[in-house]
Amino acid sequence: MVEVGYLIFAVVVDIIWQNRNNFIFQGLTFQPDDIVKHILSKVEVIDNSLQQFANLHCTGSNGRAQAEL
């Protein structure tokens, strides 16, 4: 499983890079609080996805835990 610290770092770098590109190529500017909200939102979505994937990996279609091979 991905450690939370690595996930947050990767999302922060990605969002900053996207905002940098939007500023340079499109002239768009963002407020720091908007960037933080975007980061938190993206981390939450990724974390939820990872949790759902982990749940799918551990349970079968009938909802019972299956032994790993």
Residue, then its C-alpha position, 0 to 999 in steps of 0.5 A: m500500500v502507498e504510504v500517505g506521506y508519499l501520496i500527499f507529496a506526489v499530489v502537492v507536486d502535481i498540483i503545483w506543477q499544473n498551476r505553474n503551467n496554467f500560469i505560464f501558458q494560460g495566464l491563470t492565477f490561483q489563490p493559495d487557499d484554492i490550491v490547498k483545497h484542490i490538493l486536499s480534494k485530490v488526496e481524498v479521492i485517491d485515498n478513497s480509491l485505494q481503500q476501495f481497491a483494497n476492499l475489492h482485493c480482500t473480499g469476493s463477490n459474496g462479501r466474504a474474505q478470501a484467502e490470498l494465494 
